[in-house]
Amino acid sequence: MLEEIVKKHLNNLFESKEAKGKIAKQIDEFAEIHTQIVKLEAEIKKLKENPKYAESKDKISEIMQELKETGQDTMETKRFVVKITRSGSESETPKYAKILEEFLPKVSIKLRETYSKIKEQHTSITKRSPSLDVKAKEEVKESGSGKASLGGILSNIRTVHSMINRLKAKFE
């Protein structure tokens, strides 16, 4: 029964792609802001890749680090104020999954069971917001990707099927 409902909603999704009314307005507003953000991020990336910026940043960082050793953390010019907000440092991050992958086969079965119980107790689930790709209709028409591909549809069907199986498992 649940499978039938999900299939019906999936069919409706592919049959009526065009949003109307308030939803369309919200999607358009979101898409405009998203497009601006993407453009700004691309501009920022170009600026950061500029060799002059990287070279200057390294030099200024050295100067500011030396300044910090004197107890100061800001330097001013007529136009700008530069402040150290975080000192540069190296950090070491162990890859616990790889370490355990190599370690567990070398320990007793009882210790592996203890590890599994501890892992269950300290495993958390985080929710991530979905990643969205937004393109203007003109861009979609130019690239020819206006129609849903068979691979995309099959992928969505697999996702829905997987969701159905997880729901079934919860209620069995």
N, C-alpha and C positions, 0 to 999 in steps of 0.2 A: 504494500500500500504506500509506504513512504517512497519507495522507488518510483512508483507511478507519479506521485506528486512532483518529485524532483525532475523527472523526465518531462512532465508537462511544463514546468517552469523553464526548463532548459529550451524546450521548443519555442515557448513564448519569447525567450531572450533572443533567439536567432531570427524569429519572424518579425519582431518589432524592435528594431535597433534604434529608431529615431525617438529621442525624448521630446516631450512637449510640455508646455506650461512652465510651472515653477522649477521643475527638475531641469528642464532645458536651460533656463536662465542660470541656475546654480552651476550647471556643467560649463556653460559658456564663460561665466565669471571665473571659475576655477581654471579653465583652460587658458584664458588670457593671462592670469597671474602666473601660471605654470610656464607658459611660453616666455614671459619676461624673465623669470628666474633662470630658465635654461640659457637664454641669451646672455644674461649677466654672468652666470657661472662660466660660460665659454670665454667671455671677455676677461674675467679674472684669471682663468687658466692661462690665457695668452700672456697677460701681464706678468704672472708669476714665472713663466718660462723665459721671459726676457733676460738675457745674460747680465745686463746691467743691474737688474733688480737683485738677482741672486748674489752677484759680486758685492753690491752695496750692502745687502742685508748681512752678509758674512762680516764685512768690515765693521758695520755699525754694531753688530752683536758683540764683536770682540771689544770694541770701545766701551759699550755699555756694561759688559762683564767686568772690565777693569774698573769702571766707575763704581760699580756695585761694591767692589772690594773696599772702596773708600767710605762706604756707608750711604752713598747716594744711589738713587734709582731713576732719576729723570735728568734729561738734558734738553735745553731749549735753544731755538734759533729765533729769528724775528718772526718766522711764519709757522713753526711747528714745535710741538713738545713731544719728545720721545721718552717713553717710560718702559722699564722692564716689568713685565707682568708675570713672567715665569722664567726662571733661570734655565738655561740649557743644561741638560744632564743626560747621562746614559742610563738606561734601565735594562734589567735582565728579566725576561719573561720565559719561564720554563714551559715547555709544551707537555703538560701533564698527560694528555691522552696518549701521546707517543711513548712517554716514559712508562706508563702503565701497560701499554701494549707489549712492550719488551719485557717488563718485569713480571706480569701475571703468570705467564707460562712456567716461570721458575719457582713458583711458590705452591704451597699445599692447596688442596681442594677446599679445606676448611677456611683458609685465609682468603681464597677467592670468593667464597660465599659471604664472608664478613665484609669484604670489599663491596660486593654487590648490594648488600643491605645498607651500608654507609652511603654508597652512591645514590641509592633510591631516596634516602633521607635528605640529601643535600643537592638534589637535582631540582631546578626550578624551570618553569615554563614562562617564556616571555612572549608577549604579543607584539608583533611588528606590523606596522601599517603597510598596506599593499603598495607596491611600486606601480605607478601609472605612467604611461607614455601618452603625451598629448601632441597632436599635430593638427594644423589647420586643414580644412577640407581641400584647399588648393594643393597643399603638399601631398596629401594622400592621392589625389587624382594624378599629379605629376609622377609620383613614384609607382603608380599602378597597384598600390596595396589597399585599395578601397574595399575589396571583397575579402571575406574571411577565407583563409586557406584551409584545405582539407586537414592538414597537419594541426592547425590551430583548433579546429572543431574537434578532432579526435583527442587532442590534449585536454580540452575542456570536458569532454565526455569521460575520459579516464579520471580526471579530477573529481567529477561528480560521482562516478562509480566508487572511487576510493572513499569519498565522504559518506556515501550510503553504507559501505561496508563498516566504517568506523561507528556510524550511528547504530547499525544492526548489532554490532558487538556490544555496545553499551546497554542495549535493551534486552539482550538475550540472557 
